[in-house]
Amino acid sequence: MNTTELAWLKSSYSGTQGDSCVGVAITEQAVCVRDSRDVSRPHFAVGRGELARFMGFLTEA
């Protein structure tokens, strides 16, 4: 997956001073996550269904 073709969004929870920055890009198959302070570092991707299950687990905990 070529990261230059993804539409990256910065988290609204990211600090305005450039700290704690997380970017996400959503594709049909996966949700990609990266450190938006250093976009040269690799991102990781997780399947949309798996992420939904994980988020559901977090809300139940």
matplotlib code that plots the C-alpha trace (Angstrom):
import matplotlib.pyplot as plt

x = [0.0, 1.6, 1.2, 1.4, -1.9, -3.7, -5.7, -4.2, -6.3, -4.8, -6.5, -8.5, -6.9, -3.4, -1.8, -1.5, 2.2, 3.1, 3.1, 1.1, 0.2, -1.6, -2.7, -5.2, -6.1, -9.2, -9.3, -11.8, -9.8, -8.0, -7.4, -3.8, -2.2, 1.0, 3.0, 2.1, 5.2, 7.5, 5.7, 8.9, 8.4, 6.3, 2.6, 0.6, -2.7, -5.5, -8.5, -11.7, -13.6, -10.8, -10.6, -14.4, -14.2, -11.3, -13.1, -16.2, -14.1, -12.7, -16.2, -17.3, -14.3]
y = [0.0, 3.3, 5.9, 8.8, 7.7, 7.7, 10.6, 11.0, 12.8, 14.1, 13.2, 16.0, 14.9, 15.7, 18.6, 22.0, 22.2, 19.2, 16.7, 13.5, 13.4, 10.5, 10.3, 7.8, 6.9, 4.7, 2.3, -0.3, -3.0, -1.4, 1.6, 2.8, 4.6, 6.6, 9.1, 12.3, 14.1, 11.7, 10.6, 8.8, 6.1, 3.1, 3.0, 0.0, -1.2, -3.2, -4.6, -2.6, -5.5, -6.2, -2.6, -2.4, -5.4, -4.0, -0.6, -2.5, -4.3, -1.0, 0.5, -2.6, -2.5]
z = [0.0, -1.1, 1.7, -0.8, -2.3, 1.1, 2.4, 5.8, 8.6, 11.8, 15.0, 16.7, 19.9, 18.6, 20.4, 18.7, 19.6, 17.4, 20.1, 20.5, 16.8, 15.2, 11.6, 10.1, 6.6, 5.8, 2.9, 1.9, 3.5, 6.4, 8.7, 8.6, 11.5, 11.6, 13.6, 11.8, 13.4, 11.4, 8.2, 7.0, 9.6, 8.6, 9.3, 10.5, 9.1, 10.7, 9.1, 9.5, 11.1, 13.5, 14.5, 15.0, 17.3, 19.2, 19.7, 20.8, 23.4, 24.7, 25.2, 27.1, 29.4]

ax = plt.figure().add_subplot(projection="3d")
ax.plot(x, y, z, "-o")
ax.set_aspect("equal")
plt.show()
